[in-house]
Amino acid sequence: MMSHAAYVLSCYAVAAATVAGLVLWVIGDGRARRRELQALEAAGIRRRSAEAPGGVSK
């Protein structure tokens, strides 16, 4: 059987790998969304949050 310390360390390793994977996924997804926004803005498509007050587009 597995010792208690080995079990605890393996659980910590799995948890750390999971958290690291999620962090890398969020960073990669954020970069992808930023590139998509830049491509849309370069094509002339603007975000609603970039509109002037009163709903008048720039």
C-alpha distance matrix in Angstrom:
0.0 3.8 6.5 9.3 11.8 10.2 10.0 13.5 14.8 13.9 15.6 18.5 18.8 19.1 21.5 23.5 23.8 25.0 27.5 28.7 29.2 31.2 33.3 34.2 35.0 37.3 39.0 39.6 40.9 43.2 44.7 45.2 47.0 49.1 50.2 51.1 53.2 54.9 55.8 57.1 59.2 60.5 61.6 63.5 61.2 60.9 58.5 60.0 58.9 61.3 64.3 67.0 67.6 69.5 67.6 69.8 68.0 68.6
3.8 0.0 3.8 6.5 8.3 6.4 6.5 10.0 11.1 10.4 12.3 15.0 15.3 15.9 18.3 20.1 20.6 22.0 24.3 25.4 26.2 28.2 30.1 31.0 32.1 34.3 35.9 36.6 38.0 40.2 41.6 42.4 44.2 46.1 47.3 48.3 50.3 52.0 53.0 54.4 56.3 57.7 58.9 60.8 58.5 58.0 55.7 57.2 56.0 58.3 61.3 64.0 64.7 66.7 64.9 67.0 65.1 65.6
6.5 3.8 0.0 3.8 5.5 5.3 6.3 8.8 10.0 10.7 12.5 14.4 15.4 16.7 18.5 20.0 21.1 22.7 24.5 25.7 27.0 28.8 30.4 31.6 33.0 34.9 36.3 37.4 38.9 40.7 42.2 43.3 45.0 46.7 48.1 49.3 51.1 52.7 53.9 55.4 57.1 58.5 59.9 61.7 59.4 58.7 56.3 57.7 56.3 58.6 61.7 64.2 64.7 66.9 65.2 67.4 65.6 66.0
9.3 6.5 3.8 0.0 3.8 5.5 5.1 6.2 8.6 9.9 10.7 12.4 14.2 15.5 16.6 18.3 20.0 21.2 22.6 24.2 25.7 27.2 28.6 30.3 31.6 33.1 34.7 36.1 37.4 39.1 40.8 42.0 43.4 45.1 46.8 47.9 49.4 51.2 52.6 53.9 55.4 57.1 58.5 60.1 57.7 56.8 54.2 55.5 53.9 56.3 59.4 61.8 62.2 64.3 62.8 65.1 63.5 63.9
11.8 8.3 5.5 3.8 0.0 3.8 5.4 5.1 6.0 8.4 9.8 10.5 12.1 14.2 15.3 16.2 18.1 19.8 21.0 22.1 24.0 25.7 26.7 28.3 30.0 31.5 32.7 34.2 35.8 37.3 38.8 40.3 41.8 43.3 44.9 46.3 47.8 49.3 50.9 52.3 53.7 55.2 56.9 58.4 56.3 55.3 52.8 54.2 52.5 54.7 57.9 60.3 60.8 63.1 61.6 63.7 62.0 62.3
10.2 6.4 5.3 5.5 3.8 0.0 3.8 5.5 5.1 6.0 8.5 9.8 10.3 12.2 14.1 15.1 16.2 18.2 19.8 20.7 22.2 24.2 25.5 26.6 28.2 30.1 31.3 32.5 34.2 35.9 37.3 38.5 40.3 41.8 43.2 44.6 46.3 47.8 49.1 50.6 52.2 53.6 55.1 56.9 54.8 54.1 51.7 53.3 51.8 54.0 57.2 59.7 60.4 62.7 61.0 63.0 61.1 61.4
10.0 6.5 6.3 5.1 5.4 3.8 0.0 3.8 5.5 5.2 6.2 8.7 9.9 10.6 12.3 14.2 15.3 16.5 18.4 19.9 21.0 22.7 24.4 25.7 26.9 28.7 30.3 31.5 32.8 34.7 36.3 37.3 38.9 40.7 42.2 43.2 44.9 46.7 48.0 49.2 51.0 52.5 53.9 55.5 53.2 52.5 50.0 51.4 50.0 52.4 55.4 58.0 58.6 60.7 59.0 61.2 59.4 59.9
13.5 10.0 8.8 6.2 5.1 5.5 3.8 0.0 3.8 5.5 5.1 6.2 8.6 10.0 10.6 12.2 14.2 15.3 16.5 18.2 19.9 21.2 22.5 24.3 25.7 27.0 28.6 30.1 31.4 32.9 34.7 36.1 37.4 39.0 40.7 41.9 43.4 45.1 46.6 47.8 49.3 51.0 52.5 54.0 51.7 50.7 48.2 49.5 47.9 50.2 53.3 55.7 56.2 58.4 56.9 59.0 57.4 57.8
14.8 11.1 10.0 8.6 6.0 5.1 5.5 3.8 0.0 3.8 5.4 5.0 6.1 8.6 9.8 10.3 12.1 14.1 15.2 16.2 18.1 19.9 20.8 22.2 24.1 25.6 26.8 28.2 29.9 31.4 32.8 34.3 35.9 37.3 38.9 40.3 41.9 43.4 44.9 46.4 47.8 49.2 50.9 52.5 50.4 49.6 47.2 48.7 47.1 49.2 52.4 54.9 55.6 57.9 56.3 58.3 56.4 56.6
13.9 10.4 10.7 9.9 8.4 6.0 5.2 5.5 3.8 0.0 3.8 5.4 5.0 6.2 8.6 9.8 10.5 12.2 14.2 15.1 16.3 18.4 19.9 20.9 22.3 24.3 25.7 26.7 28.3 30.2 31.6 32.7 34.4 36.1 37.4 38.7 40.5 42.1 43.3 44.7 46.4 47.8 49.3 51.0 48.9 48.3 46.0 47.6 46.2 48.4 51.6 54.2 55.0 57.2 55.4 57.4 55.4 55.7
15.6 12.3 12.5 10.7 9.8 8.5 6.2 5.1 5.4 3.8 0.0 3.8 5.4 5.1 6.1 8.5 9.9 10.6 12.3 14.1 15.3 16.6 18.3 19.9 21.0 22.6 24.4 25.7 26.8 28.6 30.4 31.4 32.8 34.6 36.3 37.3 38.9 40.7 42.0 43.2 44.9 46.5 47.9 49.5 47.1 46.3 43.8 45.2 43.9 46.2 49.3 51.8 52.5 54.5 52.8 55.0 53.2 53.7
18.5 15.0 14.4 12.4 10.5 9.8 8.7 6.2 5.0 5.4 3.8 0.0 3.8 5.5 5.1 6.0 8.5 9.8 10.5 12.0 14.0 15.3 16.3 18.1 19.7 21.0 22.4 24.1 25.5 26.8 28.6 30.0 31.4 32.9 34.6 35.9 37.3 39.0 40.6 41.9 43.3 44.9 46.5 48.0 45.8 44.8 42.3 43.8 42.2 44.3 47.5 50.0 50.6 52.9 51.3 53.4 51.6 51.8
18.8 15.3 15.4 14.2 12.1 10.3 9.9 8.6 6.1 5.0 5.4 3.8 0.0 3.8 5.5 5.1 6.1 8.5 9.9 10.4 12.1 14.2 15.3 16.3 18.1 19.9 21.0 22.2 24.0 25.7 27.0 28.3 30.1 31.5 32.9 34.4 36.1 37.5 38.9 40.4 42.0 43.3 45.0 46.7 44.6 43.9 41.7 43.5 42.0 43.9 47.2 49.8 50.8 53.1 51.3 53.1 51.1 51.2
19.1 15.9 16.7 15.5 14.2 12.2 10.6 10.0 8.6 6.2 5.1 5.5 3.8 0.0 3.8 5.5 5.1 6.1 8.7 9.9 10.4 12.3 14.3 15.3 16.3 18.4 20.0 20.9 22.3 24.3 25.8 26.7 28.4 30.2 31.6 32.7 34.5 36.2 37.3 38.7 40.5 41.9 43.3 45.0 42.8 42.2 39.9 41.6 40.4 42.5 45.7 48.4 49.3 51.4 49.5 51.4 49.4 49.8
21.5 18.3 18.5 16.6 15.3 14.1 12.3 10.6 9.8 8.6 6.1 5.1 5.5 3.8 0.0 3.8 5.5 5.1 6.2 8.5 9.8 10.6 12.3 14.2 15.3 16.6 18.4 19.9 20.9 22.5 24.5 25.6 26.9 28.6 30.4 31.4 32.9 34.7 36.2 37.3 38.9 40.6 42.0 43.5 41.2 40.3 37.8 39.3 37.8 40.1 43.2 45.8 46.5 48.7 46.9 49.0 47.1 47.6
23.5 20.1 20.0 18.3 16.2 15.1 14.2 12.2 10.3 9.8 8.5 6.0 5.1 5.5 3.8 0.0 3.8 5.4 5.2 6.0 8.5 9.9 10.5 12.2 14.1 15.4 16.5 18.2 19.8 21.1 22.6 24.2 25.7 27.0 28.7 30.2 31.6 33.1 34.7 36.1 37.5 39.0 40.7 42.2 40.2 39.3 36.9 38.6 37.0 39.0 42.3 44.8 45.7 48.1 46.4 48.2 46.2 46.4
23.8 20.6 21.1 20.0 18.1 16.2 15.3 14.2 12.1 10.5 9.9 8.5 6.1 5.1 5.5 3.8 0.0 3.8 5.5 5.1 6.0 8.6 9.9 10.5 12.1 14.2 15.3 16.3 18.0 19.9 21.1 22.3 24.1 25.7 27.0 28.4 30.2 31.6 32.9 34.5 36.1 37.4 38.9 40.7 38.7 38.2 36.1 38.0 36.7 38.5 41.9 44.6 45.8 48.0 46.0 47.7 45.5 45.7
25.0 22.0 22.7 21.2 19.8 18.2 16.5 15.3 14.1 12.2 10.6 9.8 8.5 6.1 5.1 5.4 3.8 0.0 3.8 5.5 5.1 6.2 8.7 10.0 10.5 12.3 14.3 15.3 16.3 18.3 20.1 20.9 22.3 24.3 25.8 26.7 28.4 30.3 31.5 32.7 34.5 36.1 37.4 39.0 36.7 36.1 33.8 35.5 34.4 36.5 39.6 42.4 43.4 45.5 43.5 45.4 43.3 43.7
27.5 24.3 24.5 22.6 21.0 19.8 18.4 16.5 15.2 14.2 12.3 10.5 9.9 8.7 6.2 5.2 5.5 3.8 0.0 3.8 5.4 5.1 6.2 8.6 9.8 10.6 12.3 14.2 15.2 16.5 18.5 19.9 21.0 22.5 24.5 25.6 26.9 28.7 30.3 31.5 32.8 34.6 36.2 37.6 35.3 34.4 32.0 33.6 32.1 34.2 37.4 40.0 40.9 43.2 41.4 43.2 41.3 41.6
28.7 25.4 25.7 24.2 22.1 20.7 19.9 18.2 16.2 15.1 14.1 12.0 10.4 9.9 8.5 6.0 5.1 5.5 3.8 0.0 3.8 5.5 5.1 6.2 8.5 10.0 10.6 12.2 14.1 15.4 16.7 18.3 20.0 21.2 22.8 24.4 25.8 27.2 28.8 30.4 31.7 33.1 34.9 36.5 34.6 33.8 31.7 33.7 32.2 33.9 37.3 40.0 41.2 43.6 41.7 43.2 41.0 41.0
29.2 26.2 27.0 25.7 24.0 22.2 21.0 19.9 18.1 16.3 15.3 14.0 12.1 10.4 9.8 8.5 6.0 5.1 5.4 3.8 0.0 3.8 5.5 5.2 6.1 8.7 10.0 10.5 12.1 14.2 15.4 16.3 18.2 19.9 21.1 22.4 24.3 25.8 27.0 28.5 30.2 31.5 33.0 34.8 32.8 32.3 30.4 32.5 31.4 33.1 36.4 39.3 40.7 42.8 40.6 42.2 39.9 40.0
31.2 28.2 28.8 27.2 25.7 24.2 22.7 21.2 19.9 18.4 16.6 15.3 14.2 12.3 10.6 9.9 8.6 6.2 5.1 5.5 3.8 0.0 3.8 5.4 5.0 6.1 8.6 9.8 10.3 12.1 14.2 15.1 16.2 18.2 19.9 20.8 22.3 24.3 25.6 26.7 28.3 30.1 31.4 32.9 30.6 29.9 27.7 29.5 28.3 30.3 33.5 36.4 37.5 39.6 37.5 39.3 37.1 37.5
33.3 30.1 30.4 28.6 26.7 25.5 24.4 22.5 20.8 19.9 18.3 16.3 15.3 14.3 12.3 10.5 9.9 8.7 6.2 5.1 5.5 3.8 0.0 3.8 5.4 5.2 6.2 8.6 9.9 10.6 12.4 14.3 15.4 16.6 18.5 20.0 21.1 22.7 24.5 25.8 27.0 28.7 30.4 31.8 29.8 28.9 26.7 28.6 27.1 28.8 32.2 34.9 36.1 38.5 36.6 38.1 36.0 36.0
34.2 31.0 31.6 30.3 28.3 26.6 25.7 24.3 22.2 20.9 19.9 18.1 16.3 15.3 14.2 12.2 10.5 10.0 8.6 6.2 5.2 5.4 3.8 0.0 3.8 5.5 5.1 6.0 8.5 9.9 10.7 12.2 14.2 15.4 16.6 18.4 20.0 21.2 22.7 24.4 25.8 27.0 28.8 30.6 28.8 28.3 26.5 28.9 27.7 29.0 32.5 35.3 36.9 39.3 37.1 38.4 35.9 35.7
35.0 32.1 33.0 31.6 30.0 28.2 26.9 25.7 24.1 22.3 21.0 19.7 18.1 16.3 15.3 14.1 12.1 10.5 9.8 8.5 6.1 5.0 5.4 3.8 0.0 3.8 5.5 5.1 6.0 8.5 9.9 10.4 12.1 14.1 15.4 16.3 18.2 19.9 21.0 22.4 24.2 25.6 27.0 28.7 26.7 26.4 24.5 26.8 25.9 27.5 30.8 33.8 35.4 37.4 35.1 36.5 34.0 34.2
37.3 34.3 34.9 33.1 31.5 30.1 28.7 27.0 25.6 24.3 22.6 21.0 19.9 18.4 16.6 15.4 14.2 12.3 10.6 10.0 8.7 6.1 5.2 5.5 3.8 0.0 3.8 5.5 5.1 6.0 8.6 9.8 10.4 12.1 14.2 15.2 16.3 18.3 19.9 20.9 22.3 24.1 25.7 27.0 24.8 24.0 21.9 23.9 22.7 24.5 27.8 30.7 32.1 34.2 32.1 33.6 31.3 31.5
39.0 35.9 36.3 34.7 32.7 31.3 30.3 28.6 26.8 25.7 24.4 22.4 21.0 20.0 18.4 16.5 15.3 14.3 12.3 10.6 10.0 8.6 6.2 5.1 5.5 3.8 0.0 3.8 5.5 5.2 6.3 8.7 10.0 10.6 12.5 14.4 15.5 16.7 18.6 20.1 21.2 22.6 24.6 26.0 24.3 23.5 21.8 24.2 22.8 24.0 27.6 30.3 32.0 34.5 32.4 33.5 31.0 30.7
39.6 36.6 37.4 36.1 34.2 32.5 31.5 30.1 28.2 26.7 25.7 24.1 22.2 20.9 19.9 18.2 16.3 15.3 14.2 12.2 10.5 9.8 8.6 6.0 5.1 5.5 3.8 0.0 3.8 5.5 5.2 6.2 8.7 9.9 10.7 12.4 14.4 15.5 16.7 18.5 20.1 21.2 22.8 24.7 23.1 22.9 21.6 24.4 23.5 24.5 28.0 31.0 33.0 35.2 32.7 33.7 30.9 30.7
40.9 38.0 38.9 37.4 35.8 34.2 32.8 31.4 29.9 28.3 26.8 25.5 24.0 22.3 20.9 19.8 18.0 16.3 15.2 14.1 12.1 10.3 9.9 8.5 6.0 5.1 5.5 3.8 0.0 3.8 5.4 5.0 6.2 8.6 9.9 10.5 12.3 14.2 15.3 16.5 18.3 19.9 21.1 22.8 20.7 20.5 18.9 21.4 20.8 22.1 25.4 28.6 30.4 32.4 29.8 31.0 28.4 28.5
43.2 40.2 40.7 39.1 37.3 35.9 34.7 32.9 31.4 30.2 28.6 26.8 25.7 24.3 22.5 21.1 19.9 18.3 16.5 15.4 14.2 12.1 10.6 9.9 8.5 6.0 5.2 5.5 3.8 0.0 3.8 5.4 5.2 6.1 8.7 9.9 10.6 12.3 14.3 15.3 16.4 18.3 20.0 21.2 19.3 18.5 16.7 19.3 18.2 19.3 22.8 25.8 27.6 29.9 27.5 28.6 26.0 25.9
44.7 41.6 42.2 40.8 38.8 37.3 36.3 34.7 32.8 31.6 30.4 28.6 27.0 25.8 24.5 22.6 21.1 20.1 18.5 16.7 15.4 14.2 12.4 10.7 9.9 8.6 6.3 5.2 5.4 3.8 0.0 3.8 5.5 5.0 6.2 8.7 9.9 10.6 12.4 14.3 15.3 16.4 18.5 20.2 18.8 18.5 17.4 20.5 19.6 20.0 23.6 26.5 28.8 31.1 28.7 29.3 26.4 25.8
45.2 42.4 43.3 42.0 40.3 38.5 37.3 36.1 34.3 32.7 31.4 30.0 28.3 26.7 25.6 24.2 22.3 20.9 19.9 18.3 16.3 15.1 14.3 12.2 10.4 9.8 8.7 6.2 5.0 5.4 3.8 0.0 3.8 5.4 5.1 6.2 8.7 9.9 10.6 12.4 14.3 15.3 16.7 18.7 17.2 17.4 16.6 19.8 19.6 20.1 23.4 26.7 29.0 31.0 28.2 28.8 25.7 25.5
47.0 44.2 45.0 43.4 41.8 40.3 38.9 37.4 35.9 34.4 32.8 31.4 30.1 28.4 26.9 25.7 24.1 22.3 21.0 20.0 18.2 16.2 15.4 14.2 12.1 10.4 10.0 8.7 6.2 5.2 5.5 3.8 0.0 3.8 5.4 5.0 6.2 8.6 9.8 10.5 12.2 14.1 15.3 16.7 14.6 14.4 13.2 16.1 15.9 16.7 19.9 23.3 25.4 27.3 24.5 25.4 22.5 22.6
49.1 46.1 46.7 45.1 43.3 41.8 40.7 39.0 37.3 36.1 34.6 32.9 31.5 30.2 28.6 27.0 25.7 24.3 22.5 21.2 19.9 18.2 16.6 15.4 14.1 12.1 10.6 9.9 8.6 6.1 5.0 5.4 3.8 0.0 3.8 5.4 5.1 6.2 8.7 9.9 10.5 12.2 14.3 15.5 14.0 13.4 12.6 15.9 15.1 15.2 18.8 21.8 24.3 26.5 23.9 24.4 21.4 20.8
50.2 47.3 48.1 46.8 44.9 43.2 42.2 40.7 38.9 37.4 36.3 34.6 32.9 31.6 30.4 28.7 27.0 25.8 24.5 22.8 21.1 19.9 18.5 16.6 15.4 14.2 12.5 10.7 9.9 8.7 6.2 5.1 5.4 3.8 0.0 3.8 5.4 5.1 6.2 8.7 9.9 10.4 12.4 14.4 13.6 14.0 14.1 17.7 17.5 17.1 20.4 23.6 26.4 28.4 25.6 25.6 22.3 21.6
51.1 48.3 49.3 47.9 46.3 44.6 43.2 41.9 40.3 38.7 37.3 35.9 34.4 32.7 31.4 30.2 28.4 26.7 25.6 24.4 22.4 20.8 20.0 18.4 16.3 15.2 14.4 12.4 10.5 9.9 8.7 6.2 5.0 5.4 3.8 0.0 3.8 5.4 5.1 6.2 8.6 9.8 10.6 12.6 11.1 11.9 12.0 15.5 16.1 16.0 18.9 22.3 25.0 26.6 23.5 23.7 20.5 20.3
53.2 50.3 51.1 49.4 47.8 46.3 44.9 43.4 41.9 40.5 38.9 37.3 36.1 34.5 32.9 31.6 30.2 28.4 26.9 25.8 24.3 22.3 21.1 20.0 18.2 16.3 15.5 14.4 12.3 10.6 9.9 8.7 6.2 5.1 5.4 3.8 0.0 3.8 5.4 5.1 6.1 8.4 9.8 10.7 9.0 8.8 8.7 12.3 12.6 12.3 15.3 18.7 21.4 23.2 20.3 20.4 17.2 16.9
54.9 52.0 52.7 51.2 49.3 47.8 46.7 45.1 43.4 42.1 40.7 39.0 37.5 36.2 34.7 33.1 31.6 30.3 28.7 27.2 25.8 24.3 22.7 21.2 19.9 18.3 16.7 15.5 14.2 12.3 10.6 9.9 8.6 6.2 5.1 5.4 3.8 0.0 3.8 5.5 5.1 6.0 8.6 9.9 9.6 9.8 10.8 14.5 14.6 13.4 16.5 19.5 22.6 24.6 21.8 21.3 17.9 16.8
55.8 53.0 53.9 52.6 50.9 49.1 48.0 46.6 44.9 43.3 42.0 40.6 38.9 37.3 36.2 34.7 32.9 31.5 30.3 28.8 27.0 25.6 24.5 22.7 21.0 19.9 18.6 16.7 15.3 14.3 12.4 10.6 9.8 8.7 6.2 5.1 5.4 3.8 0.0 3.8 5.5 5.1 6.2 8.8 8.8 10.5 12.1 15.8 16.7 15.5 18.1 21.3 24.5 26.0 22.9 22.3 18.6 17.8
57.1 54.4 55.4 53.9 52.3 50.6 49.2 47.8 46.4 44.7 43.2 41.9 40.4 38.7 37.3 36.1 34.5 32.7 31.5 30.4 28.5 26.7 25.8 24.4 22.4 20.9 20.1 18.5 16.5 15.3 14.3 12.4 10.5 9.9 8.7 6.2 5.1 5.5 3.8 0.0 3.8 5.4 5.0 6.5 5.3 7.2 9.0 12.5 14.0 13.0 15.2 18.6 21.6 22.8 19.5 19.0 15.5 15.2
59.2 56.3 57.1 55.4 53.7 52.2 51.0 49.3 47.8 46.4 44.9 43.3 42.0 40.5 38.9 37.5 36.1 34.5 32.8 31.7 30.2 28.3 27.0 25.8 24.2 22.3 21.2 20.1 18.3 16.4 15.3 14.3 12.2 10.5 9.9 8.6 6.1 5.1 5.5 3.8 0.0 3.8 5.3 5.1 5.0 5.6 8.0 11.6 12.5 10.6 12.9 16.0 19.3 20.9 17.9 17.0 13.3 12.4
60.5 57.7 58.5 57.1 55.2 53.6 52.5 51.0 49.2 47.8 46.5 44.9 43.3 41.9 40.6 39.0 37.4 36.1 34.6 33.1 31.5 30.1 28.7 27.0 25.6 24.1 22.6 21.2 19.9 18.3 16.4 15.3 14.1 12.2 10.4 9.8 8.4 6.0 5.1 5.4 3.8 0.0 3.8 5.4 7.3 8.9 11.8 15.3 16.2 14.0 16.1 18.9 22.4 23.9 21.0 19.6 15.8 14.3
61.6 58.9 59.9 58.5 56.9 55.1 53.9 52.5 50.9 49.3 47.9 46.5 45.0 43.3 42.0 40.7 38.9 37.4 36.2 34.9 33.0 31.4 30.4 28.8 27.0 25.7 24.6 22.8 21.1 20.0 18.5 16.7 15.3 14.3 12.4 10.6 9.8 8.6 6.2 5.0 5.3 3.8 0.0 3.8 5.7 8.8 11.9 15.1 16.9 14.9 16.4 19.4 22.8 23.7 20.4 19.1 15.3 14.5
63.5 60.8 61.7 60.1 58.4 56.9 55.5 54.0 52.5 51.0 49.5 48.0 46.7 45.0 43.5 42.2 40.7 39.0 37.6 36.5 34.8 32.9 31.8 30.6 28.7 27.0 26.0 24.7 22.8 21.2 20.2 18.7 16.7 15.5 14.4 12.6 10.7 9.9 8.8 6.5 5.1 5.4 3.8 0.0 3.8 6.2 9.9 12.6 14.5 12.2 13.1 15.9 19.4 20.2 17.0 15.4 11.6 10.8
61.2 58.5 59.4 57.7 56.3 54.8 53.2 51.7 50.4 48.9 47.1 45.8 44.6 42.8 41.2 40.2 38.7 36.7 35.3 34.6 32.8 30.6 29.8 28.8 26.7 24.8 24.3 23.1 20.7 19.3 18.8 17.2 14.6 14.0 13.6 11.1 9.0 9.6 8.8 5.3 5.0 7.3 5.7 3.8 0.0 3.8 6.9 9.6 12.0 10.5 11.5 14.8 17.9 18.6 15.1 14.3 10.8 11.0
60.9 58.0 58.7 56.8 55.3 54.1 52.5 50.7 49.6 48.3 46.3 44.8 43.9 42.2 40.3 39.3 38.2 36.1 34.4 33.8 32.3 29.9 28.9 28.3 26.4 24.0 23.5 22.9 20.5 18.5 18.5 17.4 14.4 13.4 14.0 11.9 8.8 9.8 10.5 7.2 5.6 8.9 8.8 6.2 3.8 0.0 3.8 6.5 8.4 6.7 8.0 11.5 14.5 15.7 12.5 11.9 8.5 8.8
58.5 55.7 56.3 54.2 52.8 51.7 50.0 48.2 47.2 46.0 43.8 42.3 41.7 39.9 37.8 36.9 36.1 33.8 32.0 31.7 30.4 27.7 26.7 26.5 24.5 21.9 21.8 21.6 18.9 16.7 17.4 16.6 13.2 12.6 14.1 12.0 8.7 10.8 12.1 9.0 8.0 11.8 11.9 9.9 6.9 3.8 0.0 3.8 5.3 5.3 7.2 10.9 13.3 14.7 11.6 12.2 9.6 10.6
60.0 57.2 57.7 55.5 54.2 53.3 51.4 49.5 48.7 47.6 45.2 43.8 43.5 41.6 39.3 38.6 38.0 35.5 33.6 33.7 32.5 29.5 28.6 28.9 26.8 23.9 24.2 24.4 21.4 19.3 20.5 19.8 16.1 15.9 17.7 15.5 12.3 14.5 15.8 12.5 11.6 15.3 15.1 12.6 9.6 6.5 3.8 0.0 3.8 5.3 5.4 9.0 10.6 11.5 8.5 10.0 8.4 10.5
58.9 56.0 56.3 53.9 52.5 51.8 50.0 47.9 47.1 46.2 43.9 42.2 42.0 40.4 37.8 37.0 36.7 34.4 32.1 32.2 31.4 28.3 27.1 27.7 25.9 22.7 22.8 23.5 20.8 18.2 19.6 19.6 15.9 15.1 17.5 16.1 12.6 14.6 16.7 14.0 12.5 16.2 16.9 14.5 12.0 8.4 5.3 3.8 0.0 3.8 5.5 8.3 9.7 11.7 9.7 11.2 10.0 11.2
61.3 58.3 58.6 56.3 54.7 54.0 52.4 50.2 49.2 48.4 46.2 44.3 43.9 42.5 40.1 39.0 38.5 36.5 34.2 33.9 33.1 30.3 28.8 29.0 27.5 24.5 24.0 24.5 22.1 19.3 20.0 20.1 16.7 15.2 17.1 16.0 12.3 13.4 15.5 13.0 10.6 14.0 14.9 12.2 10.5 6.7 5.3 5.3 3.8 0.0 3.8 6.6 9.3 11.6 9.6 9.8 7.8 8.0
64.3 61.3 61.7 59.4 57.9 57.2 55.4 53.3 52.4 51.6 49.3 47.5 47.2 45.7 43.2 42.3 41.9 39.6 37.4 37.3 36.4 33.5 32.2 32.5 30.8 27.8 27.6 28.0 25.4 22.8 23.6 23.4 19.9 18.8 20.4 18.9 15.3 16.5 18.1 15.2 12.9 16.1 16.4 13.1 11.5 8.0 7.2 5.4 5.5 3.8 0.0 3.8 6.5 8.2 6.0 6.1 4.9 6.3
67.0 64.0 64.2 61.8 60.3 59.7 58.0 55.7 54.9 54.2 51.8 50.0 49.8 48.4 45.8 44.8 44.6 42.4 40.0 40.0 39.3 36.4 34.9 35.3 33.8 30.7 30.3 31.0 28.6 25.8 26.5 26.7 23.3 21.8 23.6 22.3 18.7 19.5 21.3 18.6 16.0 18.9 19.4 15.9 14.8 11.5 10.9 9.0 8.3 6.6 3.8 0.0 3.8 6.3 5.9 5.4 6.0 6.7
67.6 64.7 64.7 62.2 60.8 60.4 58.6 56.2 55.6 55.0 52.5 50.6 50.8 49.3 46.5 45.7 45.8 43.4 40.9 41.2 40.7 37.5 36.1 36.9 35.4 32.1 32.0 33.0 30.4 27.6 28.8 29.0 25.4 24.3 26.4 25.0 21.4 22.6 24.5 21.6 19.3 22.4 22.8 19.4 17.9 14.5 13.3 10.6 9.7 9.3 6.5 3.8 0.0 3.8 5.5 6.7 8.8 10.3
69.5 66.7 66.9 64.3 63.1 62.7 60.7 58.4 57.9 57.2 54.5 52.9 53.1 51.4 48.7 48.1 48.0 45.5 43.2 43.6 42.8 39.6 38.5 39.3 37.4 34.2 34.5 35.2 32.4 29.9 31.1 31.0 27.3 26.5 28.4 26.6 23.2 24.6 26.0 22.8 20.9 23.9 23.7 20.2 18.6 15.7 14.7 11.5 11.7 11.6 8.2 6.3 3.8 0.0 3.8 5.6 8.9 11.3
67.6 64.9 65.2 62.8 61.6 61.0 59.0 56.9 56.3 55.4 52.8 51.3 51.3 49.5 46.9 46.4 46.0 43.5 41.4 41.7 40.6 37.5 36.6 37.1 35.1 32.1 32.4 32.7 29.8 27.5 28.7 28.2 24.5 23.9 25.6 23.5 20.3 21.8 22.9 19.5 17.9 21.0 20.4 17.0 15.1 12.5 11.6 8.5 9.7 9.6 6.0 5.9 5.5 3.8 0.0 3.8 6.2 9.4
69.8 67.0 67.4 65.1 63.7 63.0 61.2 59.0 58.3 57.4 55.0 53.4 53.1 51.4 49.0 48.2 47.7 45.4 43.2 43.2 42.2 39.3 38.1 38.4 36.5 33.6 33.5 33.7 31.0 28.6 29.3 28.8 25.4 24.4 25.6 23.7 20.4 21.3 22.3 19.0 17.0 19.6 19.1 15.4 14.3 11.9 12.2 10.0 11.2 9.8 6.1 5.4 6.7 5.6 3.8 0.0 3.8 6.6
68.0 65.1 65.6 63.5 62.0 61.1 59.4 57.4 56.4 55.4 53.2 51.6 51.1 49.4 47.1 46.2 45.5 43.3 41.3 41.0 39.9 37.1 36.0 35.9 34.0 31.3 31.0 30.9 28.4 26.0 26.4 25.7 22.5 21.4 22.3 20.5 17.2 17.9 18.6 15.5 13.3 15.8 15.3 11.6 10.8 8.5 9.6 8.4 10.0 7.8 4.9 6.0 8.8 8.9 6.2 3.8 0.0 3.8
68.6 65.6 66.0 63.9 62.3 61.4 59.9 57.8 56.6 55.7 53.7 51.8 51.2 49.8 47.6 46.4 45.7 43.7 41.6 41.0 40.0 37.5 36.0 35.7 34.2 31.5 30.7 30.7 28.5 25.9 25.8 25.5 22.6 20.8 21.6 20.3 16.9 16.8 17.8 15.2 12.4 14.3 14.5 10.8 11.0 8.8 10.6 10.5 11.2 8.0 6.3 6.7 10.3 11.3 9.4 6.6 3.8 0.0
